[in-house]
């Protein structure tokens, strides 16, 4: 083994990778509790399928496109395709000098896997699993991998510009949030939206998911230090304080607007704080992290209200309001609060740095929206994005997977012997 590798740093990065992986089932529970009971398994399935699908895509080409040899500042080459040359006994000094290159690749794999899963919240209860597979694979390759190279790849044009993104505010949350908005606009609202009650079916499940996300986010942010040292400690503290502040500010604003603070609001608020602190976590001091969290809880609450109450967009689980708005806010506030005293590899907050952050945000927003719209159109022509109205009415759990989450609720007798499909409420659902 090369002498410059650190066992402590390697252990921390591997633990960080495991924590980020745990965020995917955490996200599945967070989203699953907010949908109606007839779609909970479908929502869980979509998150888990993306974890498996994107993990393999990352191993085959994703890591190489994001972190391979630079091509014009836009994308990596295929020199690391199928993890060629990504060793377990040697580092990639351009990215992580004290941990094996394979450990770094695995850590980044988990980021790539959770990002498209965040988008699931926008089109929950109406996207077919076939469409999800096609869309997820194309989106990860054409959007996530490219933007990751821009911001983090050696030679990426936003990295050369000096834009800061410690753990994925722009790469993960802005891309996912903007893609969510594109999905909402393209796919349209759910059947009965604005008329039927579409309440969360299991808020405790959402709270459990939020807790797992908060726990896993320490790997997301503190793990991005890529070493078990003082910077990881600083990022850990910033992560926790921002989440706590955002949960309280969301609840306070909700109380002021509606007269009550909800458990669902507290859960969404803490996630908003985690989103906003992500790009700043390794660059800001603890008190700045609290300010970012306070701003995130309030601004994301208003973002969700604007999306649903004013624009009447059916962003089912507030993916844009939390991740898009929170990611943009966090990226800009990084430019205001970053400190060289916290991270000598960063910069001090200034109007110039805010401007660089704004350039990065605008570029990523424009590219992500345009590419996502194109991918949605191509996917729709290939496999059809939405399930049929009949399948949407009876729920995707039965229509897509032939299962139910709660057997004490009404459930059909089973599939007819002829194999035509599944009987639900007296309707034979054809196999799609």
C-alpha positions in Angstrom: 0.0 0.0 0.0 1.2 3.5 -0.8 2.7 5.2 2.2 0.7 8.4 1.8 -2.6 6.7 2.4 -4.2 7.3 5.8 -6.2 4.5 7.5 -8.1 7.0 9.6 -9.1 9.1 6.5 -10.0 6.0 4.6 -12.2 4.8 7.4 -14.0 8.1 7.6 -14.7 8.3 3.9 -16.0 4.8 3.9 -18.3 5.6 6.9 -19.4 8.7 5.1 -20.3 6.7 2.0 -22.3 4.3 4.1 -24.1 7.2 5.8 -25.0 8.8 2.4 -26.3 5.4 1.1 -28.5 5.2 4.2 -30.0 8.6 3.1 -31.7 6.9 0.1 -34.0 4.6 2.2 -34.3 7.6 4.6 -35.5 9.7 1.7 -37.8 6.8 0.6 -39.5 6.8 4.0 -39.6 10.6 4.1 -41.4 10.7 0.7 -43.4 7.5 1.4 -45.1 8.9 4.4 -46.3 11.9 2.5 -48.1 10.1 -0.4 -51.5 8.4 -0.2 -51.4 4.9 1.2 -52.1 3.4 -2.3 -48.8 4.7 -3.6 -46.4 4.2 -0.7 -44.7 1.1 -2.0 -44.3 2.7 -5.5 -42.6 5.6 -3.9 -40.2 3.4 -1.9 -39.6 1.3 -5.0 -38.6 4.3 -7.1 -36.0 5.4 -4.7 -34.5 2.0 -4.2 -34.5 1.3 -8.0 -32.6 4.5 -8.6 -30.0 3.6 -5.9 -29.3 0.3 -7.7 -29.5 1.7 -11.2 -27.3 4.7 -10.7 -24.7 2.8 -8.7 -24.1 0.6 -11.7 -24.2 3.5 -14.1 -21.6 5.3 -11.9 -19.3 2.2 -12.0 -19.6 1.9 -15.8 -19.4 5.5 -17.0 -20.6 8.0 -14.5 -17.5 8.3 -12.4 -15.4 8.7 -15.5 -17.6 11.4 -17.0 -17.6 13.3 -13.7 -14.0 12.8 -12.6 -12.1 11.5 -15.6 -9.7 13.5 -17.8 -11.1 16.9 -18.6 -12.5 17.7 -22.0 -12.8 21.5 -22.4 -14.0 22.1 -18.9 -17.3 20.5 -19.8 -17.1 16.8 -19.1 -14.7 14.0 -18.2 -13.5 11.4 -20.7 -13.9 7.7 -20.6 -10.4 7.0 -19.2 -12.0 5.8 -15.9 -14.9 3.9 -17.5 -15.7 0.6 -15.7 -13.5 2.0 -12.9 -10.4 1.5 -15.0 -7.3 2.5 -13.0 -9.4 3.4 -9.9 -7.3 1.5 -7.4 -7.9 0.4 -3.8 -4.3 0.8 -2.9 -3.4 4.2 -4.4 -4.9 7.7 -4.2 -6.1 10.1 -6.9 -4.2 13.1 -5.6 -6.3 15.7 -7.6 -9.3 14.7 -5.5 -8.4 12.9 -2.3 -4.7 12.6 -1.5 -4.9 10.4 1.6 -7.6 7.9 0.7 -7.7 5.2 -2.0 -9.2 6.3 -5.3 -11.8 3.5 -5.1 -13.0 4.8 -1.7 -13.4 8.3 -3.2 -15.3 6.8 -6.2 -17.6 4.9 -3.9 -18.3 8.0 -1.8 -19.2 10.0 -4.9 -21.3 7.1 -6.1 -23.7 7.6 -3.2 -24.1 11.3 -4.1 -24.9 10.4 -7.7 -27.5 7.8 -6.5 -29.4 10.0 -4.2 -29.7 13.0 -6.6 -32.3 11.6 -9.0 -34.1 10.0 -6.1 -34.8 13.5 -4.8 -36.7 14.3 -8.0 -39.1 11.5 -7.2 -40.9 13.9 -4.9 -42.0 16.0 -7.8 -43.8 13.3 -9.8 -44.9 10.9 -7.1 -48.1 9.0 -7.6 -48.1 9.3 -11.4 -44.8 8.2 -13.0 -44.4 4.7 -14.3 -41.5 2.5 -13.1 -40.5 1.9 -16.7 -40.3 5.7 -17.4 -38.3 6.1 -14.1 -35.6 3.7 -15.3 -35.2 5.3 -18.6 -35.4 8.9 -17.3 -33.1 8.1 -14.3 -30.4 6.6 -16.4 -30.4 9.4 -19.0 -30.7 12.2 -16.5 -27.8 10.9 -14.4 -25.6 10.6 -17.4 -26.5 13.8 -19.2 -27.1 16.1 -16.3 -25.6 15.0 -13.0 -22.3 13.7 -14.4 -21.8 16.8 -16.5 -22.6 19.3 -13.7 -20.5 17.3 -11.2 -17.5 17.7 -13.6 -18.2 21.5 -14.0 -18.1 22.0 -10.3 -15.8 19.3 -8.9 -13.9 17.8 -11.7 -10.2 18.7 -12.3 -10.5 21.3 -15.1 -14.2 21.8 -14.7 -15.1 25.4 -15.8 -17.0 26.3 -12.7 -14.2 25.0 -10.5 -11.7 27.1 -12.5 -14.1 30.1 -12.0 -13.7 29.7 -8.3 -17.4 28.8 -7.5 -17.6 27.0 -4.2 -19.7 23.9 -3.4 -18.4 21.9 -0.6 -20.8 18.9 -0.6 -23.3 19.3 -3.4 -25.6 22.3 -3.0 -25.3 23.1 -6.7 -24.4 19.7 -8.0 -27.0 17.8 -6.1 -29.8 20.0 -4.8 -30.0 22.7 -7.5 -29.9 20.1 -10.3 -32.5 17.9 -8.5 -34.7 20.8 -7.6 -34.7 22.4 -11.1 -35.3 19.0 -12.6 -38.3 18.5 -10.3 -39.8 21.8 -11.5 -39.3 20.7 -15.1 -41.0 17.4 -14.3 -44.0 19.1 -12.6 -44.5 21.4 -15.6 -44.1 18.6 -18.2 -46.0 15.8 -16.5 -48.9 17.8 -15.1 -50.9 17.5 -11.9 -52.3 14.4 -10.4 -55.8 13.3 -11.2 -58.1 15.1 -8.8 -55.5 17.7 -7.8 -57.1 20.7 -6.2 -60.4 18.8 -5.8 -59.6 15.6 -3.9 -57.9 15.3 -0.5 -54.3 14.3 -1.0 -53.1 14.2 2.6 -50.0 12.4 3.8 -51.0 9.0 4.8 -48.4 8.4 7.5 -46.6 11.4 9.1 -44.6 9.3 11.6 -43.0 7.5 8.6 -42.0 10.9 7.3 -40.5 11.9 10.6 -38.5 8.7 10.7 -37.3 9.4 7.2 -36.3 13.0 8.2 -34.4 11.6 11.2 -32.4 9.2 8.9 -31.7 12.0 6.5 -30.4 14.3 9.3 -28.2 11.4 10.5 -27.0 10.5 7.1 -26.3 14.1 6.2 -23.3 14.1 8.5 -21.7 11.7 6.1 -22.9 13.9 3.2 -21.3 17.1 4.5 -18.6 16.1 7.0 -17.6 13.2 4.9 -16.9 15.6 2.0 -13.8 16.8 4.0 -12.3 13.5 2.8 -10.2 13.4 5.9 -10.8 12.7 9.6 -9.7 16.1 10.8 -10.7 19.6 11.8 -12.5 20.5 8.6 -14.8 17.4 9.1 -15.5 18.6 12.6 -16.4 22.1 11.4 -18.7 20.8 8.6 -20.4 18.4 11.1 -21.1 21.3 13.4 -22.4 23.5 10.6 -24.7 20.8 9.4 -26.3 20.2 12.7 -26.8 23.8 13.6 -28.3 24.8 10.3 -30.8 21.9 10.4 -31.8 22.9 13.9 -32.2 26.5 13.1 -34.2 25.8 9.9 -36.6 23.5 11.6 -37.4 26.3 14.1 -37.7 29.1 11.6 -40.0 27.0 9.3 -42.2 26.2 12.3 -42.3 29.9 13.5 -43.3 31.1 10.0 -45.9 28.4 9.7 -47.3 29.3 13.1 -47.5 32.9 12.2 -49.2 32.2 8.8 -51.5 29.4 9.8 -51.8 29.5 13.6 -50.2 26.1 14.2 -46.8 24.5 13.7 -47.0 21.1 12.1 -44.8 18.0 12.6 -44.7 17.8 8.8 -43.5 21.4 8.7 -40.7 20.7 11.2 -39.6 17.7 9.2 -39.5 19.7 6.0 -37.8 22.6 7.7 -34.9 20.6 9.0 -34.4 19.1 5.5 -34.4 22.6 4.1 -31.7 23.6 6.5 -29.6 20.6 5.5 -30.0 21.4 1.8 -29.0 25.1 2.3 -25.9 24.3 4.4 -24.6 21.6 2.0 -22.6 23.9 -0.3 -21.4 26.0 2.7 -20.7 23.4 5.3 -17.0 23.2 4.8 -16.5 27.0 4.4 -18.5 28.7 7.1 -18.3 29.1 10.9 -21.0 27.8 13.3 -22.8 31.1 13.7 -22.9 31.7 10.0 -24.4 28.2 9.7 -27.2 29.1 12.1 -28.0 32.2 10.0 -28.1 30.1 6.8 -30.4 27.7 8.5 -32.7 30.4 9.8 -33.0 31.9 6.3 -33.5 28.5 4.7 -36.4 27.5 6.9 -38.3 30.7 6.2 -37.4 31.0 2.5 -38.1 27.4 1.6 -41.5 27.6 3.5 -42.4 30.6 1.3 -41.1 28.7 -1.8 -43.4 25.8 -1.1 -46.3 28.2 -0.5 -45.6 30.0 -3.7 -45.4 26.8 -5.7 -48.6 25.2 -4.4 -50.8 28.1 -3.2 -50.0 30.8 -5.8 -48.8 29.0 -8.9 -50.9 25.9 -8.2 -48.2 23.5 -9.4 -48.5 19.9 -8.2 -45.0 19.4 -6.9 -46.3 16.4 -4.9 -43.7 16.3 -2.1 -42.1 19.8 -2.4 -39.0 18.8 -4.2 -38.5 22.1 -5.9 -39.6 24.2 -2.9 -37.1 22.5 -0.6 -34.2 21.3 -2.8 -34.4 23.8 -5.6 -35.0 26.9 -3.5 -32.8 25.7 -0.7 -30.0 24.8 -3.0 -30.0 28.1 -4.7 -30.2 30.0 -1.4 -27.4 28.0 0.1 -25.1 28.5 -2.9 -25.6 32.3 -2.8 -25.1 32.5 1.0 -21.9 30.5 0.7 -20.6 33.4 -1.3 -21.5 35.8 1.6 -20.3 33.8 4.6 -17.4 31.7 3.4 -14.2 32.2 5.4 -10.6 31.3 4.8 -10.2 30.9 8.5 -12.5 27.9 8.3 -11.1 26.4 5.1 -7.9 27.8 3.5 -8.8 26.1 0.3 -12.0 28.3 0.0 -12.3 32.0 -0.1 -13.6 34.9 2.1 -17.1 36.0 1.5 -17.4 39.0 -0.8 -19.6 40.5 -3.5 -17.2 39.0 -6.1 -17.7 35.5 -4.6 -21.5 36.0 -4.5 -21.3 36.9 -8.2 -19.3 33.7 -9.0 -21.9 31.7 -7.0 -24.7 33.4 -9.0 -23.0 32.5 -12.3 -22.7 28.9 -11.2 -26.4 28.8 -10.1 -27.6 30.4 -13.4 -25.6 28.1 -15.5 -26.7 25.0 -13.7 -30.3 26.1 -13.6 -30.4 26.8 -17.4 -28.6 23.6 -18.4 -30.5 21.3 -16.0 -33.9 22.6 -17.0 -33.3 22.4 -20.7 -31.7 19.0 -20.6 -34.4 17.6 -18.2 -37.1 18.9 -20.5 -35.5 17.1 -23.5 -35.0 13.9 -21.6 -38.7 14.0 -20.4 -39.8 14.4 -24.0 -37.6 11.6 -25.3 -38.7 9.3 -22.4 -42.4 10.0 -23.0 -42.1 9.1 -26.7 -40.2 5.9 -25.8 -42.2 4.4 -22.9 -44.8 7.0 -21.8 -44.1 8.9 -18.6 -47.4 8.6 -16.9 -49.5 5.6 -15.9 -53.0 5.4 -17.2 -55.8 7.3 -15.5 -57.3 4.0 -14.3 -54.0 2.9 -12.7 -53.5 6.3 -11.1 -56.9 6.1 -9.6 -56.5 2.7 -8.0 -52.9 3.4 -7.0 -49.5 2.5 -8.3 -48.8 -0.1 -5.6 -51.3 -2.5 -7.1 -51.2 -1.4 -10.7 -47.4 -1.4 -11.0 -46.2 -3.8 -8.4 -49.2 -6.0 -7.5 -48.7 -5.3 -3.8 -50.2 -3.3 -0.9 -48.5 -1.8 2.1 -51.4 -2.2 4.6 -53.3 -5.5 4.5 -55.9 -4.3 6.9 -57.2 -1.9 4.3 -59.6 -3.1 1.5 -57.7 -5.3 -1.0 -58.9 -7.2 -4.0 -59.2 -10.9 -4.1 -56.4 -11.3 -6.5 -55.5 -11.7 -10.1 -57.9 -13.6 -12.4 -56.8 -17.0 -13.5 -56.6 -16.0 -17.1 -53.6 -13.7 -16.3 -55.3 -10.6 -17.7 -54.1 -8.5 -14.8 -55.1 -7.6 -11.2 -58.7 -7.0 -10.1 -59.1 -3.8 -8.1 -62.5 -2.5 -7.0 -64.1 -4.6 -9.6 -61.8 -3.4 -12.4 -59.5 -5.7 -14.3 -56.3 -3.8 -14.7 -54.4 -4.9 -17.8 -50.7 -5.6 -17.5 -48.8 -2.6 -18.9 
